[in-house]
Amino acid sequence: MKKTIATILMLSFVLTGCTTLKKWFGLNKSAPDETKIETRAPLVLPPDFDDLP
C-alpha cells in the first residue's frame, strides 16, 4: 500500500515537472499577446435616444 502511494506521488512530481507533458495535457497558462488584441470603437447612442418611449 505504501509502495503504491509513493509510486503515485513520484509519478505526479515527474509529470508535473515536465514542460512537454504540461503542454500536451493543456496545463500551461498562456498569456494573451498584447499586440494581437483589437481595440473597438466606443458605443455611441443614437441621436434620437431621448425621444424613444
CHARMM internal coordinates of N, CA and C (Angstrom, degrees):
IC EDIT
DIST 1 N 1 CA 1.4534
DIST 1 CA 1 C 1.5274
ANGL 1 N 1 CA 1 C 110.80
DIST 1 C 2 N 1.3343
ANGL 1 CA 1 C 2 N 115.90
DIHE 1 N 1 CA 1 C 2 N -47.33
DIST 2 N 2 CA 1.4603
ANGL 1 C 2 N 2 CA 119.74
DIHE 1 CA 1 C 2 N 2 CA -179.94
DIST 2 CA 2 C 1.5262
ANGL 2 N 2 CA 2 C 111.08
DIHE 1 C 2 N 2 CA 2 C -66.02
DIST 2 C 3 N 1.3326
ANGL 2 CA 2 C 3 N 115.15
DIHE 2 N 2 CA 2 C 3 N -32.71
DIST 3 N 3 CA 1.4637
ANGL 2 C 3 N 3 CA 119.66
DIHE 2 CA 2 C 3 N 3 CA -178.77
DIST 3 CA 3 C 1.5336
ANGL 3 N 3 CA 3 C 110.70
DIHE 2 C 3 N 3 CA 3 C -67.68
DIST 3 C 4 N 1.3204
ANGL 3 CA 3 C 4 N 117.51
DIHE 3 N 3 CA 3 C 4 N -39.76
DIST 4 N 4 CA 1.4663
ANGL 3 C 4 N 4 CA 120.42
DIHE 3 CA 3 C 4 N 4 CA -179.63
DIST 4 CA 4 C 1.5248
ANGL 4 N 4 CA 4 C 111.10
DIHE 3 C 4 N 4 CA 4 C -70.01
DIST 4 C 5 N 1.3232
ANGL 4 CA 4 C 5 N 117.43
DIHE 4 N 4 CA 4 C 5 N -38.03
DIST 5 N 5 CA 1.4609
ANGL 4 C 5 N 5 CA 120.31
DIHE 4 CA 4 C 5 N 5 CA 177.67
DIST 5 CA 5 C 1.5216
ANGL 5 N 5 CA 5 C 110.24
DIHE 4 C 5 N 5 CA 5 C -65.34
DIST 5 C 6 N 1.3304
ANGL 5 CA 5 C 6 N 116.42
DIHE 5 N 5 CA 5 C 6 N -42.43
DIST 6 N 6 CA 1.4643
ANGL 5 C 6 N 6 CA 120.25
DIHE 5 CA 5 C 6 N 6 CA 178.48
DIST 6 CA 6 C 1.5240
ANGL 6 N 6 CA 6 C 110.65
DIHE 5 C 6 N 6 CA 6 C -64.34
DIST 6 C 7 N 1.3280
ANGL 6 CA 6 C 7 N 117.50
DIHE 6 N 6 CA 6 C 7 N -38.81
DIST 7 N 7 CA 1.4623
ANGL 6 C 7 N 7 CA 121.08
DIHE 6 CA 6 C 7 N 7 CA 178.80
DIST 7 CA 7 C 1.5251
ANGL 7 N 7 CA 7 C 110.78
DIHE 6 C 7 N 7 CA 7 C -65.61
DIST 7 C 8 N 1.3092
ANGL 7 CA 7 C 8 N 116.83
DIHE 7 N 7 CA 7 C 8 N -42.73
DIST 8 N 8 CA 1.4683
ANGL 7 C 8 N 8 CA 120.53
DIHE 7 CA 7 C 8 N 8 CA 178.99
DIST 8 CA 8 C 1.5214
ANGL 8 N 8 CA 8 C 110.56
DIHE 7 C 8 N 8 CA 8 C -63.77
DIST 8 C 9 N 1.3266
ANGL 8 CA 8 C 9 N 117.43
DIHE 8 N 8 CA 8 C 9 N -41.84
DIST 9 N 9 CA 1.4624
ANGL 8 C 9 N 9 CA 120.62
DIHE 8 CA 8 C 9 N 9 CA 177.76
DIST 9 CA 9 C 1.5192
ANGL 9 N 9 CA 9 C 111.75
DIHE 8 C 9 N 9 CA 9 C -63.87
DIST 9 C 10 N 1.3130
ANGL 9 CA 9 C 10 N 117.19
DIHE 9 N 9 CA 9 C 10 N -43.08
DIST 10 N 10 CA 1.4684
ANGL 9 C 10 N 10 CA 120.61
DIHE 9 CA 9 C 10 N 10 CA 179.02
DIST 10 CA 10 C 1.5214
ANGL 10 N 10 CA 10 C 110.96
DIHE 9 C 10 N 10 CA 10 C -62.74
DIST 10 C 11 N 1.3298
ANGL 10 CA 10 C 11 N 116.48
DIHE 10 N 10 CA 10 C 11 N -44.26
DIST 11 N 11 CA 1.4637
ANGL 10 C 11 N 11 CA 119.87
DIHE 10 CA 10 C 11 N 11 CA 179.45
DIST 11 CA 11 C 1.5255
ANGL 11 N 11 CA 11 C 111.61
DIHE 10 C 11 N 11 CA 11 C -64.67
DIST 11 C 12 N 1.3145
ANGL 11 CA 11 C 12 N 117.56
DIHE 11 N 11 CA 11 C 12 N -37.72
DIST 12 N 12 CA 1.4638
ANGL 11 C 12 N 12 CA 119.52
DIHE 11 CA 11 C 12 N 12 CA 179.43
DIST 12 CA 12 C 1.5288
ANGL 12 N 12 CA 12 C 110.68
DIHE 11 C 12 N 12 CA 12 C -66.56
DIST 12 C 13 N 1.3275
ANGL 12 CA 12 C 13 N 117.66
DIHE 12 N 12 CA 12 C 13 N -38.64
DIST 13 N 13 CA 1.4619
ANGL 12 C 13 N 13 CA 119.87
DIHE 12 CA 12 C 13 N 13 CA 177.52
DIST 13 CA 13 C 1.5197
ANGL 13 N 13 CA 13 C 111.30
DIHE 12 C 13 N 13 CA 13 C -66.65
DIST 13 C 14 N 1.3113
ANGL 13 CA 13 C 14 N 116.99
DIHE 13 N 13 CA 13 C 14 N -40.45
DIST 14 N 14 CA 1.4652
ANGL 13 C 14 N 14 CA 120.67
DIHE 13 CA 13 C 14 N 14 CA -179.76
DIST 14 CA 14 C 1.5207
ANGL 14 N 14 CA 14 C 110.49
DIHE 13 C 14 N 14 CA 14 C -67.22
DIST 14 C 15 N 1.3292
ANGL 14 CA 14 C 15 N 116.77
DIHE 14 N 14 CA 14 C 15 N -43.76
DIST 15 N 15 CA 1.4608
ANGL 14 C 15 N 15 CA 120.01
DIHE 14 CA 14 C 15 N 15 CA -177.08
DIST 15 CA 15 C 1.5204
ANGL 15 N 15 CA 15 C 112.60
DIHE 14 C 15 N 15 CA 15 C -69.95
DIST 15 C 16 N 1.3102
ANGL 15 CA 15 C 16 N 118.82
DIHE 15 N 15 CA 15 C 16 N -35.50
DIST 16 N 16 CA 1.4582
ANGL 15 C 16 N 16 CA 120.34
DIHE 15 CA 15 C 16 N 16 CA 179.59
DIST 16 CA 16 C 1.5231
ANGL 16 N 16 CA 16 C 111.54
DIHE 15 C 16 N 16 CA 16 C -75.77
DIST 16 C 17 N 1.3014
ANGL 16 CA 16 C 17 N 117.38
DIHE 16 N 16 CA 16 C 17 N -21.34
DIST 17 N 17 CA 1.4553
ANGL 16 C 17 N 17 CA 120.20
DIHE 16 CA 16 C 17 N 17 CA 179.15
DIST 17 CA 17 C 1.5152
ANGL 17 N 17 CA 17 C 113.30
DIHE 16 C 17 N 17 CA 17 C -83.02
DIST 17 C 18 N 1.2912
ANGL 17 CA 17 C 18 N 118.37
DIHE 17 N 17 CA 17 C 18 N -16.63
DIST 18 N 18 CA 1.4615
ANGL 17 C 18 N 18 CA 121.78
DIHE 17 CA 17 C 18 N 18 CA -176.93
DIST 18 CA 18 C 1.5311
ANGL 18 N 18 CA 18 C 109.79
DIHE 17 C 18 N 18 CA 18 C -87.68
DIST 18 C 19 N 1.3220
ANGL 18 CA 18 C 19 N 116.98
DIHE 18 N 18 CA 18 C 19 N 121.08
DIST 19 N 19 CA 1.4690
ANGL 18 C 19 N 19 CA 120.30
DIHE 18 CA 18 C 19 N 19 CA -175.74
DIST 19 CA 19 C 1.5227
ANGL 19 N 19 CA 19 C 112.39
DIHE 18 C 19 N 19 CA 19 C -72.35
DIST 19 C 20 N 1.3217
ANGL 19 CA 19 C 20 N 117.83
DIHE 19 N 19 CA 19 C 20 N -32.12
DIST 20 N 20 CA 1.4612
ANGL 19 C 20 N 20 CA 118.10
DIHE 19 CA 19 C 20 N 20 CA 179.86
DIST 20 CA 20 C 1.5247
ANGL 20 N 20 CA 20 C 111.05
DIHE 19 C 20 N 20 CA 20 C -68.99
DIST 20 C 21 N 1.3173
ANGL 20 CA 20 C 21 N 116.83
DIHE 20 N 20 CA 20 C 21 N -35.55
DIST 21 N 21 CA 1.4643
ANGL 20 C 21 N 21 CA 119.17
DIHE 20 CA 20 C 21 N 21 CA 176.85
DIST 21 CA 21 C 1.5242
ANGL 21 N 21 CA 21 C 110.93
DIHE 20 C 21 N 21 CA 21 C -71.24
DIST 21 C 22 N 1.3240
ANGL 21 CA 21 C 22 N 116.68
DIHE 21 N 21 CA 21 C 22 N -33.08
DIST 22 N 22 CA 1.4634
ANGL 21 C 22 N 22 CA 119.28
DIHE 21 CA 21 C 22 N 22 CA 176.12
DIST 22 CA 22 C 1.5229
ANGL 22 N 22 CA 22 C 110.32
DIHE 21 C 22 N 22 CA 22 C -62.97
DIST 22 C 23 N 1.3261
ANGL 22 CA 22 C 23 N 116.51
DIHE 22 N 22 CA 22 C 23 N -42.08
DIST 23 N 23 CA 1.4638
ANGL 22 C 23 N 23 CA 119.97
DIHE 22 CA 22 C 23 N 23 CA 177.41
DIST 23 CA 23 C 1.5211
ANGL 23 N 23 CA 23 C 110.60
DIHE 22 C 23 N 23 CA 23 C -63.41
DIST 23 C 24 N 1.3046
ANGL 23 CA 23 C 24 N 116.18
DIHE 23 N 23 CA 23 C 24 N -42.07
DIST 24 N 24 CA 1.4658
ANGL 23 C 24 N 24 CA 121.35
DIHE 23 CA 23 C 24 N 24 CA -176.55
DIST 24 CA 24 C 1.5242
ANGL 24 N 24 CA 24 C 111.34
DIHE 23 C 24 N 24 CA 24 C -65.72
DIST 24 C 25 N 1.3459
ANGL 24 CA 24 C 25 N 116.54
DIHE 24 N 24 CA 24 C 25 N -38.84
DIST 25 N 25 CA 1.4566
ANGL 24 C 25 N 25 CA 120.43
DIHE 24 CA 24 C 25 N 25 CA 179.24
DIST 25 CA 25 C 1.5253
ANGL 25 N 25 CA 25 C 112.45
DIHE 24 C 25 N 25 CA 25 C -84.78
DIST 25 C 26 N 1.3263
ANGL 25 CA 25 C 26 N 117.36
DIHE 25 N 25 CA 25 C 26 N -8.42
DIST 26 N 26 CA 1.4616
ANGL 25 C 26 N 26 CA 120.86
DIHE 25 CA 25 C 26 N 26 CA 179.70
DIST 26 CA 26 C 1.5131
ANGL 26 N 26 CA 26 C 113.85
DIHE 25 C 26 N 26 CA 26 C 77.87
DIST 26 C 27 N 1.3201
ANGL 26 CA 26 C 27 N 117.56
DIHE 26 N 26 CA 26 C 27 N 31.22
DIST 27 N 27 CA 1.4578
ANGL 26 C 27 N 27 CA 121.37
DIHE 26 CA 26 C 27 N 27 CA -178.38
DIST 27 CA 27 C 1.5232
ANGL 27 N 27 CA 27 C 112.79
DIHE 26 C 27 N 27 CA 27 C -92.63
DIST 27 C 28 N 1.3233
ANGL 27 CA 27 C 28 N 118.38
DIHE 27 N 27 CA 27 C 28 N -8.57
DIST 28 N 28 CA 1.4626
ANGL 27 C 28 N 28 CA 121.17
DIHE 27 CA 27 C 28 N 28 CA 179.40
DIST 28 CA 28 C 1.5198
ANGL 28 N 28 CA 28 C 109.92
DIHE 27 C 28 N 28 CA 28 C -75.40
DIST 28 C 29 N 1.3064
ANGL 28 CA 28 C 29 N 115.37
DIHE 28 N 28 CA 28 C 29 N 140.19
DIST 29 N 29 CA 1.4604
ANGL 28 C 29 N 29 CA 120.17
DIHE 28 CA 28 C 29 N 29 CA 174.09
DIST 29 CA 29 C 1.5199
ANGL 29 N 29 CA 29 C 107.36
DIHE 28 C 29 N 29 CA 29 C -97.09
DIST 29 C 30 N 1.3118
ANGL 29 CA 29 C 30 N 115.63
DIHE 29 N 29 CA 29 C 30 N 123.29
DIST 30 N 30 CA 1.4547
ANGL 29 C 30 N 30 CA 118.72
DIHE 29 CA 29 C 30 N 30 CA 179.44
DIST 30 CA 30 C 1.5214
ANGL 30 N 30 CA 30 C 108.78
DIHE 29 C 30 N 30 CA 30 C -112.74
DIST 30 C 31 N 1.3147
ANGL 30 CA 30 C 31 N 115.29
DIHE 30 N 30 CA 30 C 31 N 126.35
DIST 31 N 31 CA 1.4528
ANGL 30 C 31 N 31 CA 120.97
DIHE 30 CA 30 C 31 N 31 CA 179.21
DIST 31 CA 31 C 1.5263
ANGL 31 N 31 CA 31 C 109.45
DIHE 30 C 31 N 31 CA 31 C -78.03
DIST 31 C 32 N 1.3182
ANGL 31 CA 31 C 32 N 117.54
DIHE 31 N 31 CA 31 C 32 N 147.82
DIST 32 N 32 CA 1.4620
ANGL 31 C 32 N 32 CA 119.31
DIHE 31 CA 31 C 32 N 32 CA 178.72
DIST 32 CA 32 C 1.5257
ANGL 32 N 32 CA 32 C 110.94
DIHE 31 C 32 N 32 CA 32 C -67.99
DIST 32 C 33 N 1.3083
ANGL 32 CA 32 C 33 N 115.73
DIHE 32 N 32 CA 32 C 33 N 147.82
DIST 33 N 33 CA 1.4600
ANGL 32 C 33 N 33 CA 121.11
DIHE 32 CA 32 C 33 N 33 CA 178.28
DIST 33 CA 33 C 1.5228
ANGL 33 N 33 CA 33 C 108.15
DIHE 32 C 33 N 33 CA 33 C -79.39
DIST 33 C 34 N 1.3193
ANGL 33 CA 33 C 34 N 116.76
DIHE 33 N 33 CA 33 C 34 N 120.90
DIST 34 N 34 CA 1.4612
ANGL 33 C 34 N 34 CA 121.44
DIHE 33 CA 33 C 34 N 34 CA -175.20
DIST 34 CA 34 C 1.5169
ANGL 34 N 34 CA 34 C 112.79
DIHE 33 C 34 N 34 CA 34 C -66.88
DIST 34 C 35 N 1.3181
ANGL 34 CA 34 C 35 N 117.64
DIHE 34 N 34 CA 34 C 35 N -24.44
DIST 35 N 35 CA 1.4573
ANGL 34 C 35 N 35 CA 119.56
DIHE 34 CA 34 C 35 N 35 CA -178.24
DIST 35 CA 35 C 1.5239
ANGL 35 N 35 CA 35 C 112.23
DIHE 34 C 35 N 35 CA 35 C -80.62
DIST 35 C 36 N 1.3314
ANGL 35 CA 35 C 36 N 117.49
DIHE 35 N 35 CA 35 C 36 N -15.70
DIST 36 N 36 CA 1.4552
ANGL 35 C 36 N 36 CA 120.34
DIHE 35 CA 35 C 36 N 36 CA -177.82
DIST 36 CA 36 C 1.5284
ANGL 36 N 36 CA 36 C 113.03
DIHE 35 C 36 N 36 CA 36 C -98.19
DIST 36 C 37 N 1.3221
ANGL 36 CA 36 C 37 N 117.71
DIHE 36 N 36 CA 36 C 37 N -0.24
DIST 37 N 37 CA 1.4622
ANGL 36 C 37 N 37 CA 120.93
DIHE 36 CA 36 C 37 N 37 CA -179.58
DIST 37 CA 37 C 1.5208
ANGL 37 N 37 CA 37 C 108.60
DIHE 36 C 37 N 37 CA 37 C -78.94
DIST 37 C 38 N 1.3290
ANGL 37 CA 37 C 38 N 115.73
DIHE 37 N 37 CA 37 C 38 N 128.34
DIST 38 N 38 CA 1.4606
ANGL 37 C 38 N 38 CA 120.86
DIHE 37 CA 37 C 38 N 38 CA -179.23
DIST 38 CA 38 C 1.5207
ANGL 38 N 38 CA 38 C 109.43
DIHE 37 C 38 N 38 CA 38 C -90.44
DIST 38 C 39 N 1.3195
ANGL 38 CA 38 C 39 N 115.34
DIHE 38 N 38 CA 38 C 39 N 136.30
DIST 39 N 39 CA 1.4615
ANGL 38 C 39 N 39 CA 119.59
DIHE 38 CA 38 C 39 N 39 CA 175.70
DIST 39 CA 39 C 1.5228
ANGL 39 N 39 CA 39 C 108.21
DIHE 38 C 39 N 39 CA 39 C -92.92
DIST 39 C 40 N 1.2912
ANGL 39 CA 39 C 40 N 115.35
DIHE 39 N 39 CA 39 C 40 N 145.91
DIST 40 N 40 CA 1.4641
ANGL 39 C 40 N 40 CA 121.18
DIHE 39 CA 39 C 40 N 40 CA -179.80
DIST 40 CA 40 C 1.5189
ANGL 40 N 40 CA 40 C 109.20
DIHE 39 C 40 N 40 CA 40 C -114.32
DIST 40 C 41 N 1.3129
ANGL 40 CA 40 C 41 N 114.28
DIHE 40 N 40 CA 40 C 41 N 152.12
DIST 41 N 41 CA 1.4593
ANGL 40 C 41 N 41 CA 119.58
DIHE 40 CA 40 C 41 N 41 CA 176.96
DIST 41 CA 41 C 1.5280
ANGL 41 N 41 CA 41 C 108.79
DIHE 40 C 41 N 41 CA 41 C -69.93
DIST 41 C 42 N 1.3284
ANGL 41 CA 41 C 42 N 117.19
DIHE 41 N 41 CA 41 C 42 N 148.43
DIST 42 N 42 CA 1.4666
ANGL 41 C 42 N 42 CA 118.90
DIHE 41 CA 41 C 42 N 42 CA 179.21
DIST 42 CA 42 C 1.5288
ANGL 42 N 42 CA 42 C 110.65
DIHE 41 C 42 N 42 CA 42 C -67.35
DIST 42 C 43 N 1.3186
ANGL 42 CA 42 C 43 N 115.39
DIHE 42 N 42 CA 42 C 43 N 153.93
DIST 43 N 43 CA 1.4559
ANGL 42 C 43 N 43 CA 119.98
DIHE 42 CA 42 C 43 N 43 CA 179.19
DIST 43 CA 43 C 1.5228
ANGL 43 N 43 CA 43 C 110.01
DIHE 42 C 43 N 43 CA 43 C -69.84
DIST 43 C 44 N 1.3201
ANGL 43 CA 43 C 44 N 115.29
DIHE 43 N 43 CA 43 C 44 N 142.61
DIST 44 N 44 CA 1.4582
ANGL 43 C 44 N 44 CA 120.98
DIHE 43 CA 43 C 44 N 44 CA -178.39
DIST 44 CA 44 C 1.5213
ANGL 44 N 44 CA 44 C 108.18
DIHE 43 C 44 N 44 CA 44 C -122.21
DIST 44 C 45 N 1.3408
ANGL 44 CA 44 C 45 N 115.54
DIHE 44 N 44 CA 44 C 45 N 132.94
DIST 45 N 45 CA 1.4566
ANGL 44 C 45 N 45 CA 119.88
DIHE 44 CA 44 C 45 N 45 CA 176.84
DIST 45 CA 45 C 1.5226
ANGL 45 N 45 CA 45 C 109.87
DIHE 44 C 45 N 45 CA 45 C -78.48
DIST 45 C 46 N 1.3268
ANGL 45 CA 45 C 46 N 117.42
DIHE 45 N 45 CA 45 C 46 N 143.98
DIST 46 N 46 CA 1.4619
ANGL 45 C 46 N 46 CA 118.92
DIHE 45 CA 45 C 46 N 46 CA 177.51
DIST 46 CA 46 C 1.5277
ANGL 46 N 46 CA 46 C 110.38
DIHE 45 C 46 N 46 CA 46 C -65.73
DIST 46 C 47 N 1.3218
ANGL 46 CA 46 C 47 N 117.03
DIHE 46 N 46 CA 46 C 47 N 152.73
DIST 47 N 47 CA 1.4801
ANGL 46 C 47 N 47 CA 119.35
DIHE 46 CA 46 C 47 N 47 CA -176.21
DIST 47 CA 47 C 1.5340
ANGL 47 N 47 CA 47 C 113.50
DIHE 46 C 47 N 47 CA 47 C -63.06
DIST 47 C 48 N 1.3272
ANGL 47 CA 47 C 48 N 117.82
DIHE 47 N 47 CA 47 C 48 N -28.58
DIST 48 N 48 CA 1.4682
ANGL 47 C 48 N 48 CA 119.77
DIHE 47 CA 47 C 48 N 48 CA -178.58
DIST 48 CA 48 C 1.5271
ANGL 48 N 48 CA 48 C 111.58
DIHE 47 C 48 N 48 CA 48 C -99.57
DIST 48 C 49 N 1.2793
ANGL 48 CA 48 C 49 N 118.48
DIHE 48 N 48 CA 48 C 49 N 29.51
DIST 49 N 49 CA 1.4663
ANGL 48 C 49 N 49 CA 122.53
DIHE 48 CA 48 C 49 N 49 CA -177.48
DIST 49 CA 49 C 1.5290
ANGL 49 N 49 CA 49 C 111.29
DIHE 48 C 49 N 49 CA 49 C -66.82
DIST 49 C 50 N 1.3246
ANGL 49 CA 49 C 50 N 118.36
DIHE 49 N 49 CA 49 C 50 N -37.27
DIST 50 N 50 CA 1.4631
ANGL 49 C 50 N 50 CA 121.46
DIHE 49 CA 49 C 50 N 50 CA -179.37
DIST 50 CA 50 C 1.5367
ANGL 50 N 50 CA 50 C 111.94
DIHE 49 C 50 N 50 CA 50 C -69.55
DIST 50 C 51 N 1.3293
ANGL 50 CA 50 C 51 N 118.41
DIHE 50 N 50 CA 50 C 51 N -23.27
DIST 51 N 51 CA 1.4628
ANGL 50 C 51 N 51 CA 121.90
DIHE 50 CA 50 C 51 N 51 CA -176.82
DIST 51 CA 51 C 1.5090
ANGL 51 N 51 CA 51 C 112.35
DIHE 50 C 51 N 51 CA 51 C -85.13
DIST 51 C 52 N 1.3020
ANGL 51 CA 51 C 52 N 119.33
DIHE 51 N 51 CA 51 C 52 N -9.95
DIST 52 N 52 CA 1.4587
ANGL 51 C 52 N 52 CA 121.96
DIHE 51 CA 51 C 52 N 52 CA -177.69
DIST 52 CA 52 C 1.5330
ANGL 52 N 52 CA 52 C 110.16
DIHE 51 C 52 N 52 CA 52 C -70.25
DIST 52 C 53 N 1.3346
ANGL 52 CA 52 C 53 N 117.43
DIHE 52 N 52 CA 52 C 53 N 146.74
DIST 53 N 53 CA 1.4756
ANGL 52 C 53 N 53 CA 119.38
DIHE 52 CA 52 C 53 N 53 CA -177.98
DIST 53 CA 53 C 1.5109
ANGL 53 N 53 CA 53 C 112.54
DIHE 52 C 53 N 53 CA 53 C -70.23
END
COOR INIT
IC SEED 1 N 1 CA 1 C
IC BUILD
